[in-house]
């Protein structure tokens, strides 16, 4: 047996210990070869790398992790940068290298605030030098690093940025150094991050709500220069809006006012908006604000106090429980009293109603309401089986008023019908019945088809009044993700905000139900537009004017698709967005041929970011015997020429045209031929002897007829 001396054993143990110690020291040194420091203010991060290793750094990668993305970045001269992995990764590459002892800074902006950043440094051969995760030190907007970085950014945006749209209002309008000012912004884009600057100095950052609005307080520095300054708003895409404002001297805090004034009150306000009113009064005194409806019935009372300078401000969100309509707002302060007017409106940008809820077959249905002015508007009419029986696209009036009419021809029958009117900004629905009153129905409408991750989706519900409504959100496998219930309003119309926080990207279904009635609507979250090759078909090859089109197709799974309908001249007649499900299938019936659509070959296209496909359809005269008037205007003056035209199938060679007044007296009788291709066309001049009023133009043969109402002034 071999023997070992005690000294040999000791030396061996010492050697092993030395090796372990050296390895440990090497590992410690390796973890500290790159010094990283990160500072952050809200979504802006300044990260600095100092090369304390013996290697040369060629590439630096940074990523926040999860679904957080970079919206923009800035690098020092000599470094190039780019976004990868759907903007979740930034890669910076040096023109030369970052040598030992040198440092570099990068400016990063994320779509939401983060607490730490992952990083990795590589040498010219793409070998790892060091990597880690650095916590972000939170700093204020007054930090010298932030001030310098933001100052450079805003100056660059002035030169290269686009125009940022939106309106703003300062309260009070007179801005003084050393004061706080309320800033109200409207229409700056949904859920955007905006930065506010005075000249090149950042004041703060704000986020807009779903409607693109914000309300915040900005502080004007005490020692800020008196005179004209530039107030700047910049979004994350470097679009800017600049306004010259006048900064006045600080107000004498010992100067007290006793005059009672109401300086700012809007003429109208909508649901979910913040009502802001301000003015002056005797310092520390109370201002009583009473709200009365147009019948002078008191609805609510509020009390605010003036500050030591005599300034007061009232703010309150208009809730959906508040009654709509004109209000009297009465302000009382000591012996002073004044009354202002205010109109509370619905936040439905589109709101429709029926002139009647019951019609007889053959009568004209009238839809009235308000909508976004001068916008393309789509209307669908669905029967009890949710089949579209009428379709049209029209442009709303310049004043936002909506007045649409159509005749219930032989495509209608006795039953309940749903009218849906849609614009890009939203949609609304109403019910009517033919030969009977409409039965109870509930309708679910989504604000749009695709929503961003962790945002809010707006669900519109039209149904029974003052009733309990259940809301369920299901994923593509019908797993329940959200359940809730609400009580419908007194007019049966409600908006419900679905919080999408925590829901994965994919296709979902919102189900709304009340007693014995139910409806559902699909929507998607976080889908991308790039999907792969697209197959496309329409369920028919021949269509008639006023007919809806059902489009089917297949592409990559869970992808957004744009569907466009082009008339024979290549003009866009309709456009809509849809999405594919987990199998890649997609469908939509949101497009159709308008009632005045021209005959010929039309084209339907489906496209995403990279791929497209198209299919042709033919629009022709219906095969059954019928007549359809296609008069483009509804209002005329005496002396105007009206083009009486249309399409149809008839055994007759000539058609009879009657024009009747409001008491059904025939005031004009005309005749026109119908061509072999099924069209008719007749110019007619309105006689100067015609009285102002409503007239009906009717074209007929021995079997069929079509009518159209006009107003002559």
C-alpha positions as CSV (number, residue, x, y, z in Angstrom):
1,X,0.0,0.0,0.0
2,X,1.3,3.4,-1.0
3,X,1.8,5.8,1.9
4,X,1.4,9.6,1.9
5,X,3.2,12.0,4.3
6,X,1.1,14.6,6.2
7,X,3.1,17.4,4.5
8,X,2.2,16.0,1.0
9,X,-1.5,15.9,2.0
10,X,-1.3,19.5,3.2
11,X,0.3,20.7,0.0
12,X,-2.3,19.0,-2.1
13,X,-5.2,20.5,-0.1
14,X,-3.5,24.0,-0.3
15,X,-3.2,23.6,-4.1
16,X,-6.8,22.7,-4.5
17,X,-7.9,25.6,-2.4
18,X,-5.7,28.0,-4.4
19,X,-7.2,26.7,-7.7
20,X,-10.8,27.2,-6.3
21,X,-9.9,30.6,-5.0
22,X,-8.4,31.7,-8.4
23,X,-11.5,30.4,-10.2
24,X,-13.8,32.3,-7.8
25,X,-11.7,35.5,-8.2
26,X,-11.8,35.1,-12.0
27,X,-15.6,34.7,-12.0
28,X,-15.9,37.8,-9.8
29,X,-13.7,39.8,-12.2
30,X,-15.6,38.5,-15.2
31,X,-18.9,39.7,-13.8
32,X,-17.6,43.3,-13.4
33,X,-15.7,43.8,-16.7
34,X,-18.5,46.1,-18.1
35,X,-19.8,48.8,-15.8
36,X,-23.4,49.7,-16.6
37,X,-25.5,52.6,-15.3
38,X,-29.2,53.3,-16.2
39,X,-31.4,56.3,-15.3
40,X,-35.0,56.7,-16.2
41,X,-37.8,59.2,-16.2
42,X,-41.2,57.6,-17.0
43,X,-40.7,55.9,-20.4
44,X,-37.3,57.5,-21.2
45,X,-34.0,55.7,-20.2
46,X,-30.4,56.8,-20.5
47,X,-28.1,53.8,-20.2
48,X,-24.3,54.1,-20.1
49,X,-21.7,51.4,-20.7
50,X,-18.1,51.7,-19.6
51,X,-15.6,49.1,-20.9
52,X,-13.5,48.0,-17.9
53,X,-12.5,44.8,-19.7
54,X,-9.4,44.0,-21.7
55,X,-11.6,43.3,-24.8
56,X,-12.8,45.7,-27.5
57,X,-16.6,46.0,-27.7
58,X,-18.2,45.9,-31.2
59,X,-21.9,45.3,-30.4
60,X,-24.3,46.0,-27.5
61,X,-27.7,44.4,-27.3
62,X,-30.5,45.7,-25.0
63,X,-34.0,44.4,-24.4
64,X,-36.7,45.0,-21.7
65,X,-38.2,41.6,-21.7
66,X,-41.8,40.4,-22.0
67,X,-44.1,42.2,-24.5
68,X,-42.6,45.7,-23.8
69,X,-41.2,47.3,-27.0
70,X,-39.0,50.2,-27.9
71,X,-40.7,53.1,-29.6
72,X,-37.5,55.1,-30.4
73,X,-33.8,55.3,-29.5
74,X,-30.8,57.6,-29.9
75,X,-27.1,56.7,-30.2
76,X,-23.9,58.6,-30.0
77,X,-21.9,59.4,-33.2
78,X,-20.0,56.3,-34.4
79,X,-22.7,53.9,-33.3
80,X,-25.6,52.6,-35.5
81,X,-28.7,51.0,-34.1
82,X,-31.8,49.1,-35.2
83,X,-34.9,47.4,-33.8
84,X,-35.4,43.7,-34.1
85,X,-37.9,41.0,-32.9
86,X,-40.9,43.3,-33.4
87,X,-39.1,46.2,-31.6
88,X,-38.5,44.2,-28.5
89,X,-34.7,44.2,-29.1
90,X,-32.2,47.0,-29.9
91,X,-28.8,46.2,-31.4
92,X,-26.1,48.9,-31.4
93,X,-23.0,48.4,-33.5
94,X,-19.9,50.6,-33.4
95,X,-18.2,51.8,-36.5
96,X,-14.9,51.1,-34.9
97,X,-14.9,49.6,-31.4
98,X,-15.4,50.7,-27.8
99,X,-11.9,50.2,-26.4
100,X,-11.0,49.5,-22.7
101,X,-11.5,52.5,-20.5
102,X,-14.0,54.1,-23.0
103,X,-17.7,54.6,-22.4
104,X,-20.9,55.2,-24.5
105,X,-24.4,56.4,-23.8
106,X,-27.7,55.5,-25.5
107,X,-31.1,57.0,-25.1
108,X,-34.1,54.6,-25.1
109,X,-37.9,55.1,-25.1
110,X,-40.2,52.2,-24.3
111,X,-43.9,51.9,-24.9
112,X,-44.4,51.6,-21.1
113,X,-42.3,52.2,-18.0
114,X,-39.8,49.5,-17.1
115,X,-37.8,48.9,-13.9
116,X,-34.8,47.1,-15.5
117,X,-33.1,46.5,-18.8
118,X,-31.2,43.3,-20.0
119,X,-28.0,43.8,-21.9
120,X,-25.2,42.0,-23.6
121,X,-21.8,43.2,-24.9
122,X,-20.0,41.3,-27.8
123,X,-16.5,41.6,-29.3
124,X,-15.8,41.9,-33.1
125,X,-16.1,38.1,-33.5
126,X,-19.6,38.1,-31.9
127,X,-18.2,36.4,-28.8
128,X,-19.9,37.4,-25.5
129,X,-17.8,39.7,-23.3
130,X,-20.3,40.3,-20.5
131,X,-24.1,40.4,-20.0
132,X,-26.5,41.2,-17.2
133,X,-29.6,43.0,-16.1
134,X,-29.4,46.5,-14.7
135,X,-32.1,48.2,-12.5
136,X,-33.1,51.6,-13.6
137,X,-32.6,54.5,-11.2
138,X,-35.7,56.7,-11.3
139,X,-34.9,60.4,-11.7
140,X,-37.0,63.5,-12.1
141,X,-37.5,65.6,-15.3
142,X,-35.2,68.2,-13.7
143,X,-32.2,65.9,-13.8
144,X,-29.4,67.4,-15.9
145,X,-29.2,64.2,-18.0
146,X,-32.9,64.3,-18.8
147,X,-32.9,68.0,-19.5
148,X,-30.0,67.7,-21.9
149,X,-31.4,64.6,-23.7
150,X,-34.9,66.0,-24.0
151,X,-33.6,69.4,-25.2
152,X,-31.7,67.7,-28.0
153,X,-34.7,65.5,-28.9
154,X,-37.2,68.4,-29.2
155,X,-34.8,70.5,-31.3
156,X,-34.3,67.5,-33.7
157,X,-38.1,67.0,-33.8
158,X,-38.6,70.6,-34.9
159,X,-36.5,70.0,-37.9
160,X,-37.5,66.5,-38.9
161,X,-40.8,65.7,-37.1
162,X,-44.3,65.7,-38.6
163,X,-47.3,67.7,-37.5
164,X,-49.2,66.6,-34.4
165,X,-52.9,67.2,-34.5
166,X,-55.1,68.1,-31.5
167,X,-56.5,71.0,-29.6
168,X,-55.6,72.3,-26.2
169,X,-56.8,74.9,-23.7
170,X,-55.0,76.6,-20.8
171,X,-56.9,77.3,-17.6
172,X,-56.6,80.1,-16.8
173,X,-55.7,81.5,-20.2
174,X,-53.3,84.0,-18.7
175,X,-50.0,82.2,-17.9
176,X,-47.7,83.5,-15.2
177,X,-44.2,82.4,-14.1
178,X,-44.3,80.6,-10.8
179,X,-47.9,79.4,-11.3
180,X,-49.7,76.2,-11.9
181,X,-51.8,76.0,-15.1
182,X,-54.4,73.3,-16.0
183,X,-54.0,72.0,-19.5
184,X,-56.9,70.3,-21.3
185,X,-56.1,68.4,-24.5
186,X,-58.5,66.9,-27.0
187,X,-58.1,64.7,-30.1
188,X,-54.4,63.9,-29.8
189,X,-54.8,60.2,-30.7
190,X,-55.9,57.2,-28.6
191,X,-53.7,56.2,-25.7
192,X,-50.6,58.2,-26.8
193,X,-47.7,59.3,-24.6
194,X,-47.1,63.0,-25.0
195,X,-44.2,65.2,-23.7
196,X,-44.8,68.8,-22.9
197,X,-42.1,71.4,-23.3
198,X,-41.7,75.1,-22.6
199,X,-39.2,76.2,-25.2
200,X,-36.7,73.3,-25.0
201,X,-37.3,72.5,-21.3
202,X,-39.4,69.4,-20.6
203,X,-42.2,70.1,-18.1
204,X,-43.8,66.7,-17.9
205,X,-45.2,63.6,-19.7
206,X,-48.9,62.7,-20.1
207,X,-50.9,59.9,-21.5
208,X,-54.1,60.4,-23.5
209,X,-57.2,58.3,-22.9
210,X,-59.1,56.2,-25.3
211,X,-60.7,59.2,-27.0
212,X,-57.3,61.0,-27.3
213,X,-57.9,63.4,-24.5
214,X,-55.9,64.4,-21.4
215,X,-56.2,66.7,-18.4
216,X,-53.1,67.7,-16.4
217,X,-51.5,70.5,-14.4
218,X,-48.2,72.0,-15.5
219,X,-46.0,74.2,-13.3
220,X,-44.3,77.2,-14.8
221,X,-40.9,77.7,-13.2
222,X,-40.6,80.6,-10.7
223,X,-37.7,82.3,-12.5
224,X,-38.9,81.7,-16.0
225,X,-38.4,84.6,-18.4
226,X,-41.3,86.9,-19.0
227,X,-42.3,87.3,-22.6
228,X,-43.2,85.1,-25.6
229,X,-42.2,81.4,-25.2
230,X,-42.8,78.3,-27.3
231,X,-45.0,75.6,-25.9
232,X,-44.4,72.3,-27.5
233,X,-46.2,68.9,-27.5
234,X,-44.3,65.9,-28.9
235,X,-45.5,62.3,-29.3
236,X,-43.4,59.1,-29.3
237,X,-43.2,59.3,-33.1
238,X,-41.5,62.7,-33.0
239,X,-44.6,64.5,-34.3
240,X,-44.8,68.0,-32.7
241,X,-47.3,70.8,-32.2
242,X,-45.9,74.2,-31.3
243,X,-47.7,77.3,-30.0
244,X,-46.4,80.7,-29.0
245,X,-47.6,81.7,-25.5
246,X,-47.1,84.8,-23.4
247,X,-45.7,84.3,-20.0
248,X,-46.6,87.1,-17.6
249,X,-45.0,88.4,-14.5
250,X,-45.8,86.6,-11.2
251,X,-49.1,87.6,-9.7
252,X,-48.8,89.7,-6.5
253,X,-49.8,87.2,-3.9
254,X,-50.8,90.0,-1.5
255,X,-53.2,91.5,-4.1
256,X,-56.7,90.2,-3.4
257,X,-59.7,90.5,-5.8
258,X,-63.3,90.9,-4.8
259,X,-64.8,90.7,-8.3
260,X,-66.8,87.5,-8.9
261,X,-66.2,86.1,-12.4
262,X,-66.8,82.9,-14.3
263,X,-64.1,82.8,-16.9
264,X,-64.2,79.4,-18.5
265,X,-67.2,77.2,-19.2
266,X,-67.7,75.0,-22.3
267,X,-70.8,75.3,-24.4
268,X,-71.1,71.5,-24.5
269,X,-69.7,68.4,-22.8
270,X,-70.0,64.7,-23.4
271,X,-70.2,61.6,-21.2
272,X,-66.9,60.6,-19.6
273,X,-65.3,64.0,-20.3
274,X,-64.2,66.3,-17.5
275,X,-66.2,69.5,-17.0
276,X,-63.7,72.2,-16.0
277,X,-65.0,75.7,-15.0
278,X,-62.8,78.4,-13.4
279,X,-63.1,82.0,-12.3
280,X,-62.3,84.6,-9.6
281,X,-64.1,85.4,-6.4
282,X,-63.3,87.0,-3.0
283,X,-60.3,85.1,-1.5
284,X,-61.3,82.0,0.6
285,X,-65.0,82.5,-0.2
286,X,-67.4,79.7,-1.2
287,X,-68.9,79.4,-4.7
288,X,-72.1,77.4,-4.9
289,X,-72.8,75.8,-8.3
290,X,-76.3,74.5,-9.0
291,X,-77.2,72.4,-12.1
292,X,-80.8,72.6,-13.4
293,X,-82.4,71.0,-16.4
294,X,-84.3,72.9,-19.1
295,X,-87.4,72.7,-17.0
296,X,-85.6,74.5,-14.1
297,X,-85.6,71.3,-11.9
298,X,-82.6,71.1,-9.7
299,X,-80.3,68.1,-10.5
300,X,-77.3,68.6,-8.3
301,X,-75.3,71.2,-6.3
302,X,-71.6,71.5,-5.8
303,X,-69.5,73.8,-3.7
304,X,-65.9,75.0,-4.3
305,X,-63.7,77.6,-2.5
306,X,-61.5,80.3,-3.9
307,X,-57.8,80.3,-3.0
308,X,-55.8,83.0,-1.3
309,X,-55.5,84.9,-4.6
310,X,-59.3,84.7,-5.3
311,X,-58.9,82.0,-8.0
312,X,-61.3,79.0,-8.1
313,X,-61.7,76.0,-10.3
314,X,-64.3,73.3,-10.5
315,X,-63.7,69.9,-12.1
316,X,-66.1,66.9,-12.4
317,X,-66.4,64.0,-14.8
318,X,-69.7,63.7,-16.6
319,X,-71.1,60.3,-15.7
320,X,-73.5,58.2,-17.8
321,X,-76.0,58.5,-15.0
322,X,-76.3,62.3,-15.7
323,X,-79.2,63.3,-17.9
324,X,-78.6,64.5,-21.4
325,X,-79.7,67.8,-22.7
326,X,-79.5,71.5,-22.1
327,X,-78.7,72.7,-18.5
328,X,-78.7,75.9,-16.6
329,X,-75.6,76.3,-14.4
330,X,-76.2,78.8,-11.6
331,X,-73.2,80.3,-9.8
332,X,-73.6,82.0,-6.4
333,X,-70.9,83.8,-4.4
334,X,-71.9,86.0,-1.5
335,X,-74.4,88.4,-3.0
336,X,-73.3,87.7,-6.6
337,X,-75.2,85.4,-8.9
338,X,-74.8,84.5,-12.6
339,X,-76.3,81.8,-14.9
340,X,-74.6,80.0,-17.8
341,X,-75.8,77.5,-20.3
342,X,-74.3,74.0,-20.8
343,X,-75.4,71.1,-23.1
344,X,-74.6,67.5,-22.0
345,X,-74.3,65.2,-25.0
346,X,-73.8,61.5,-25.4
347,X,-70.3,60.3,-26.2
348,X,-71.7,58.3,-29.1
349,X,-70.2,60.0,-32.1
350,X,-72.9,58.2,-34.1
351,X,-76.4,58.1,-32.7
352,X,-79.4,57.1,-34.7
353,X,-83.2,56.7,-34.2
354,X,-86.2,55.7,-36.2
355,X,-88.9,58.1,-37.2
356,X,-91.3,55.3,-36.5
357,X,-90.9,51.7,-35.1
358,X,-93.6,50.1,-37.2
359,X,-94.1,50.3,-41.0
360,X,-96.2,48.7,-43.6
361,X,-94.6,46.9,-46.5
362,X,-93.9,49.3,-49.3
363,X,-93.5,52.3,-47.0
364,X,-90.4,54.5,-46.7
365,X,-88.3,53.9,-43.6
366,X,-86.6,57.1,-42.3
367,X,-83.5,57.0,-40.1
368,X,-82.3,60.3,-38.4
369,X,-79.5,61.1,-36.0
370,X,-76.0,62.6,-35.7
371,X,-72.6,61.4,-36.9
372,X,-69.2,62.7,-37.8
373,X,-69.6,65.2,-40.7
374,X,-68.5,64.6,-44.3
375,X,-67.6,61.0,-43.5
376,X,-68.2,57.8,-45.4
377,X,-71.0,55.9,-43.6
378,X,-72.1,52.3,-44.1
379,X,-75.7,51.1,-43.4
380,X,-76.8,47.5,-43.0
381,X,-80.4,46.3,-42.5
382,X,-80.7,42.8,-41.1
383,X,-83.7,40.6,-40.7
384,X,-84.6,38.4,-37.8
385,X,-82.2,35.7,-39.0
386,X,-79.4,38.3,-39.1
387,X,-79.3,38.1,-42.9
388,X,-78.4,41.4,-44.6
389,X,-81.3,42.5,-46.8
390,X,-80.2,46.0,-47.5
391,X,-76.8,47.7,-47.8
392,X,-75.5,51.1,-48.8
393,X,-72.5,53.5,-48.4
394,X,-73.2,57.3,-48.2
395,X,-71.6,60.5,-47.0
396,X,-73.0,62.4,-44.0
397,X,-73.9,66.0,-44.2
398,X,-71.5,68.8,-43.4
399,X,-73.3,69.7,-40.2
400,X,-73.1,66.1,-38.9
401,X,-76.9,65.5,-39.3
402,X,-78.1,62.2,-40.6
403,X,-81.3,61.7,-42.5
404,X,-81.5,58.5,-44.6
405,X,-84.5,56.9,-46.3
406,X,-85.2,53.6,-48.1
407,X,-88.3,51.9,-49.4
408,X,-89.3,48.5,-48.0
409,X,-89.6,46.6,-51.3
410,X,-90.3,42.9,-51.9
411,X,-87.0,41.9,-50.3
412,X,-88.7,42.7,-47.0
413,X,-91.4,40.7,-45.2
414,X,-93.3,40.9,-41.9
415,X,-90.9,40.8,-39.0
416,X,-88.3,42.7,-36.9
417,X,-85.4,44.4,-38.6
418,X,-82.1,45.8,-37.2
419,X,-80.5,48.9,-38.8
420,X,-76.7,49.3,-38.1
421,X,-75.0,52.5,-39.1
422,X,-71.2,52.6,-39.0
423,X,-68.3,55.0,-39.4
424,X,-64.6,54.7,-38.7
425,X,-65.2,56.4,-35.3
426,X,-68.0,54.0,-34.1
427,X,-71.4,52.6,-34.8
428,X,-75.0,52.5,-33.5
429,X,-78.1,50.5,-34.1
430,X,-81.9,50.8,-34.0
431,X,-84.9,48.5,-34.5
432,X,-88.1,48.7,-36.6
433,X,-90.9,46.3,-37.5
434,X,-92.8,45.6,-40.7
435,X,-96.5,44.9,-40.3
436,X,-95.9,44.6,-36.5
437,X,-94.0,46.2,-33.7
438,X,-90.4,44.9,-33.3
439,X,-89.7,42.2,-30.7
440,X,-87.1,42.6,-28.0
441,X,-83.6,42.3,-29.5
442,X,-80.1,42.9,-28.1
443,X,-77.2,44.0,-30.3
444,X,-73.4,43.9,-29.7
445,X,-71.1,46.2,-31.6
446,X,-67.3,46.7,-31.3
447,X,-65.6,50.1,-31.8
448,X,-63.1,48.4,-34.2
449,X,-61.9,44.9,-35.1
450,X,-58.4,44.9,-33.6
451,X,-57.1,46.3,-30.3
452,X,-53.6,46.7,-28.9
453,X,-52.4,44.4,-26.1
454,X,-53.2,45.6,-22.6
455,X,-55.5,48.4,-23.9
456,X,-59.2,48.8,-23.5
457,X,-61.9,47.7,-26.0
458,X,-65.1,49.6,-26.2
459,X,-68.3,47.4,-26.6
460,X,-71.5,49.2,-27.5
461,X,-74.7,47.5,-26.4
462,X,-78.2,48.3,-27.8
463,X,-81.1,46.5,-26.3
464,X,-83.9,46.6,-23.7
465,X,-84.1,49.7,-21.4
466,X,-83.3,49.6,-17.7
467,X,-82.6,45.9,-17.7
468,X,-79.8,43.7,-16.4
469,X,-77.3,42.7,-19.1
470,X,-74.7,40.0,-18.7
471,X,-71.3,40.4,-20.5
472,X,-69.0,37.4,-21.2
473,X,-65.6,37.5,-23.0
474,X,-64.4,34.1,-24.4
475,X,-61.2,33.2,-26.2
476,X,-61.0,31.2,-29.4
477,X,-61.5,27.9,-27.5
478,X,-64.6,29.3,-25.7
479,X,-62.8,29.6,-22.4
480,X,-64.4,32.3,-20.3
481,X,-61.9,35.1,-19.6
482,X,-64.1,37.9,-18.3
483,X,-67.6,38.0,-16.9
484,X,-69.6,41.1,-15.7
485,X,-73.0,42.6,-15.7
486,X,-74.5,46.1,-16.0
487,X,-77.9,47.7,-15.9
488,X,-78.8,49.3,-19.3
489,X,-79.7,52.9,-19.5
490,X,-83.1,54.4,-19.8
491,X,-82.7,54.6,-23.6
492,X,-81.3,51.1,-23.9
493,X,-77.8,52.1,-25.2
494,X,-74.6,51.6,-23.2
495,X,-70.9,51.5,-23.7
496,X,-68.8,49.0,-21.8
497,X,-65.0,49.2,-21.6
498,X,-63.3,45.8,-21.7
499,X,-60.0,45.8,-19.8
500,X,-57.6,43.7,-22.0
501,X,-54.8,43.7,-19.5
502,X,-53.4,40.2,-19.2
503,X,-55.2,38.8,-22.3
504,X,-52.9,37.2,-24.9
505,X,-53.0,38.1,-28.6
506,X,-55.7,36.2,-30.5
507,X,-59.3,36.2,-31.5
508,X,-62.0,36.7,-28.8
509,X,-65.8,36.9,-28.7
510,X,-68.0,39.2,-26.6
511,X,-71.4,37.8,-25.7
512,X,-74.1,40.0,-24.3
513,X,-77.4,38.7,-23.0
514,X,-80.5,39.7,-21.2
515,X,-83.7,37.8,-20.6
516,X,-84.2,35.3,-23.4
517,X,-82.1,37.3,-25.9
518,X,-78.4,37.2,-26.8
519,X,-75.9,38.5,-29.3
520,X,-72.2,38.2,-29.9
521,X,-69.4,39.9,-31.8
522,X,-65.8,38.9,-32.5
523,X,-62.8,41.0,-32.1
524,X,-59.0,40.5,-32.0
525,X,-56.1,41.6,-29.7
526,X,-52.6,42.3,-30.7
527,X,-52.7,40.8,-34.2
528,X,-50.1,41.7,-36.8
529,X,-50.9,42.5,-40.5
530,X,-48.2,40.3,-42.0
531,X,-49.6,36.8,-42.4
532,X,-48.5,35.0,-45.6
533,X,-50.2,34.0,-48.8
534,X,-53.9,34.8,-49.1
535,X,-56.7,32.8,-50.7
536,X,-60.0,34.6,-51.4
537,X,-63.5,33.8,-52.8
538,X,-66.9,35.4,-52.8
539,X,-69.9,33.2,-52.2
540,X,-71.5,34.4,-55.5
541,X,-70.1,35.7,-58.8
542,X,-73.1,37.8,-59.7
543,X,-74.7,40.5,-57.5
544,X,-77.3,43.2,-57.8
545,X,-77.3,46.8,-56.6
546,X,-78.0,47.1,-52.9
547,X,-76.8,43.6,-52.1
548,X,-74.3,42.6,-49.4
549,X,-71.2,40.5,-50.3
550,X,-70.0,37.6,-48.2
551,X,-66.2,37.2,-48.6
552,X,-64.3,34.0,-47.4
553,X,-60.6,33.4,-47.4
554,X,-57.6,31.8,-45.7
555,X,-54.2,33.0,-44.7
556,X,-51.8,32.7,-41.8
557,X,-53.4,32.2,-38.4
558,X,-54.4,35.2,-36.2
559,X,-53.6,37.9,-38.7
560,X,-55.2,41.2,-39.7
561,X,-56.6,41.5,-43.3
562,X,-57.8,44.6,-45.2
563,X,-60.7,44.0,-47.6
564,X,-61.4,46.5,-50.3
565,X,-64.2,46.7,-52.9
566,X,-63.4,48.6,-56.2
567,X,-66.0,49.6,-58.8
568,X,-65.4,49.1,-62.5
569,X,-63.6,52.5,-62.7
570,X,-61.1,51.4,-60.0
571,X,-62.6,53.7,-57.3
572,X,-62.8,52.4,-53.7
573,X,-66.4,51.7,-52.9
574,X,-65.9,50.1,-49.5
575,X,-63.1,49.1,-47.2
576,X,-63.1,47.2,-44.0
577,X,-60.7,45.3,-41.7
578,X,-61.1,41.7,-40.6
579,X,-58.9,39.0,-39.1
580,X,-58.1,35.3,-39.5
581,X,-58.7,32.8,-36.7
582,X,-56.4,30.1,-35.3
583,X,-56.9,28.0,-38.4
584,X,-56.2,30.9,-40.8
585,X,-59.8,31.3,-42.0
586,X,-61.4,34.7,-42.3
587,X,-64.8,36.1,-43.5
588,X,-66.7,39.3,-43.6
589,X,-70.0,40.6,-44.9
590,X,-69.2,44.3,-44.1
591,X,-68.9,45.2,-47.8
592,X,-71.6,45.4,-50.5
593,X,-72.9,47.0,-53.7
594,X,-74.6,50.4,-53.1
595,X,-78.2,50.8,-54.4
596,X,-76.8,53.1,-57.1
597,X,-73.8,50.9,-58.0
598,X,-73.0,50.8,-61.7
599,X,-73.3,47.7,-63.7
600,X,-70.1,45.8,-64.7
601,X,-67.1,44.0,-63.3
602,X,-66.1,44.9,-59.7
603,X,-63.0,43.7,-57.8
604,X,-62.6,42.6,-54.2
605,X,-59.0,42.6,-52.9
606,X,-57.6,41.2,-49.6
607,X,-54.2,42.4,-48.5
608,X,-51.8,42.5,-45.6
609,X,-48.4,44.1,-45.3
610,X,-46.7,41.7,-47.7
611,X,-49.3,39.7,-49.6
612,X,-52.5,40.4,-51.6
613,X,-55.1,38.6,-53.7
614,X,-58.2,39.6,-55.6
615,X,-61.4,38.2,-57.1
616,X,-63.8,39.7,-59.6
617,X,-67.6,39.8,-59.3
618,X,-70.2,41.0,-61.7
619,X,-72.9,43.5,-60.9
620,X,-75.9,43.1,-63.1
621,X,-79.7,43.6,-63.3
622,X,-81.6,41.2,-61.0
623,X,-82.9,38.2,-63.0
624,X,-86.5,38.7,-61.7
625,X,-88.7,41.3,-63.1
626,X,-88.3,44.5,-61.0
627,X,-87.6,48.2,-61.3
628,X,-85.2,50.3,-59.2
629,X,-84.9,54.1,-59.2
630,X,-81.3,55.5,-58.8
631,X,-81.7,59.3,-58.1
632,X,-78.6,60.7,-56.6
633,X,-79.9,63.8,-54.7
634,X,-83.0,64.3,-52.4
635,X,-83.3,68.1,-52.4
636,X,-83.8,70.3,-55.4
637,X,-85.0,73.9,-56.3
638,X,-87.4,74.9,-59.0
639,X,-85.6,75.1,-62.3
640,X,-83.2,72.3,-61.4
641,X,-82.7,69.4,-63.7
642,X,-83.4,66.0,-62.1
643,X,-81.9,62.9,-63.7
644,X,-84.6,60.2,-63.3
645,X,-82.6,57.0,-64.0
646,X,-82.5,53.4,-62.8
647,X,-82.3,49.7,-63.7
648,X,-84.8,46.9,-64.1
649,X,-86.2,44.0,-65.9
650,X,-89.5,44.5,-67.6
651,X,-91.6,43.0,-70.5
652,X,-92.7,46.6,-71.3
653,X,-90.7,48.7,-73.8
654,X,-91.7,52.0,-72.1
655,X,-92.0,52.9,-68.5
656,X,-94.5,55.3,-66.9
657,X,-93.2,58.0,-64.5
658,X,-95.6,59.8,-62.2
659,X,-94.7,62.7,-59.9
660,X,-97.2,63.2,-57.1
661,X,-97.5,65.9,-54.4
662,X,-98.0,65.5,-50.7
663,X,-101.8,64.7,-51.1
664,X,-101.0,62.1,-53.8
665,X,-102.3,64.2,-56.7
666,X,-100.5,63.4,-59.9
667,X,-98.8,66.7,-61.0
668,X,-96.6,65.3,-63.8
669,X,-96.9,62.3,-66.1
670,X,-93.9,61.2,-68.2
671,X,-92.8,58.2,-70.2
672,X,-89.3,56.8,-70.9
673,X,-88.0,53.8,-72.8
674,X,-86.1,51.0,-71.1
675,X,-83.1,49.7,-73.0
676,X,-82.4,46.0,-73.8
677,X,-79.6,46.1,-71.2
678,X,-82.2,47.0,-68.5
679,X,-81.5,50.7,-67.9
680,X,-83.6,53.9,-68.2
681,X,-82.6,57.6,-68.1
682,X,-84.7,60.7,-68.3
683,X,-83.7,64.3,-67.5
684,X,-86.6,66.4,-66.1
685,X,-86.7,70.1,-65.2
686,X,-88.6,71.1,-62.1
687,X,-91.3,73.7,-63.1
688,X,-91.0,77.1,-61.6
689,X,-94.7,76.9,-60.6
690,X,-94.0,74.0,-58.1
691,X,-94.8,74.8,-54.5
692,X,-92.3,74.0,-51.8
693,X,-92.8,70.6,-50.4
694,X,-92.3,66.8,-50.6
695,X,-92.9,65.1,-54.0
696,X,-92.8,61.4,-54.9
697,X,-91.3,60.1,-58.2
698,X,-92.7,56.7,-59.2
699,X,-91.6,54.6,-62.2
700,X,-93.8,51.6,-63.1
701,X,-94.7,49.1,-65.8
702,X,-97.8,46.8,-65.8
703,X,-96.3,44.6,-62.9
704,X,-93.7,46.5,-60.9
705,X,-92.9,49.9,-59.6
706,X,-90.3,51.9,-57.6
707,X,-90.7,55.2,-55.7
708,X,-88.3,57.9,-54.5
709,X,-89.1,61.0,-52.4
710,X,-87.6,64.4,-53.1
711,X,-88.0,67.8,-51.5
712,X,-88.4,70.9,-53.7
713,X,-87.8,74.3,-52.3
